[in-house]
């Protein structure tokens, strides 16, 4: 059975699950982000083309990724962003993150987005394999992160 990807706007009941995944995976103290606050962000009216997606294997949600207006506080000049790419640990290594990235890229392309941004501490090789290019280094919560971009126009 091949995985399927659904938009959270079509399944808002998934927002708390996505929020829990993101808070647990990406926010560490002293970051002030709760599951409730993240759920509210996911369900907030979009600022331009924004959407969160959930990848299912059978009936089980196993991963997420989003197109976000902003994601890195030091680079509010850049928009939009591939953000919050997460796959449950027991489902990693099967191409699910790549499928989510490609899905968000397709959504962005359909919304006439010419360029996407992301930042990562640990997954630069994954994104480079998918055609993303390093655009520099930034600081986020005291850590150096790779800033990457992907041109989407033909």
N, C-alpha and C positions, 0 to 999 in steps of 0.2 A: 504494500500500500504506500503510495507516494504521499509526502507531506503536503499539507495545504496551509495557506496563509490567509488569515482574515484580518480585516481592519477593526480596530477597537471602536471606531465610530459606529460600526455595524453590530458590535457586541460589547456595549459599555459595561456589562457585567464582568468582563475580563480586566477592567482597569485596576481594581484592587490587587489582583494577582500580579499583573505587570509591575505595579508600583512596589510591591513587596520584593519581587526579584531585583528591581533596580536599586532600591535602597540597600538591600542586603549585599549586592554585588559591588556597588560603586560608591557608597557613602560610608565613611568611617568617622568616628568622633575626631575632632570637634564639629564636624559638619552637622548643620542643624536641618536635617531632612527626615520627616516622618513618612510612614506609608500613607497616612491620611493626606498630608500635603502633596505628596507625589501623585496620589490618585486625583486630587483636585487639578493639578497641572495637566495630567493626561486628558482629563475631561473638559478642560477649559476651552472656550471658543478659540479656533485657530487664528494665528497671526500669519496670514498667507498660507501657502501650501504646507500643512502639517498633518501628520497622521502617525499613529502607533499601530504596529502590526503584531500578530501572534501567530507563530508557526505551530501547527498541530501534527502529531503523529498519531493517526487514528483519531480517537476522541480526546486525546491527552494534549494539553498545551505544553510545549517544551522549550519555546524560545520567543524572543521578541526583538524588535528593532523599530526605530522611529525616524521620521523626517521631522526635524525641529527647527524653529525659527532661530534660536540661539542655544548654545551649549557650553561655550567656554567664556567665563566672565571677562577675561582679559582681551577677548576678541569679539566684542559686540558689533564690530564693523563688518564681520563676515556672516553671511547667511545664504541659504539654509544649511543645516547640519544633518549628517547621518549620526544618530545618537542612540545610546542605550542598547547596543547589540549584545544580547545575552542568550546563551543556550544552557539548559540544565546540564551540570557536569556529566551525568551518566549518558547524555546524548551527544556529547562533543566528538569531534573527529569523524563525522559522517557527512560533512558538507552543509549542515544546517545553517551555520553562520553565513556562509557564502550565499546560500539561497535567500536568506533574509536581506543581506546587503544588496543583492541583485534586484530583489523585489522593491526595496526602497528606492534604488536608482531608477527603476522603471516607473514608479509612482511620480518621482520628481521630474523625470523626462516628460511624462504625460502632462505635467503641470507647467511645462515650458521652462523648467529650471536648467540653466546652462552649466552650472558648476555647483558641486557639493563640497562640504568641508567635514572633517572629523578630527578628533584628537585621540591618541591612544598612548598608554604607558607600555603595553605588553604585546600588542597584536599588529605591530607595523608589518611584519612579514606576510601575514594574511592579507592585509589590505593592498600591499604592493603586488601580490600575486593576482589580485582582482583589478589591477590597473590604476590604483591610487598612487599619487606621488607625494613625497615629503615636500612640504612648503616651508618648513622651519621647525624650530623648537620653541616651546612655551613653558610657562610654569603654571601648575594647577595644584592648589592645596599643598604647596611645598614640594611638589614632585615635578621633574622635567617630563614633558610629554611631547610626542611627535605630532606636529600639525600636518595634516594631509589634505589633499584636494583631489577631486576627480572631475574632469571636464565631461559633460554629458551631451553636448551638442554634436551633431554629426560631423 
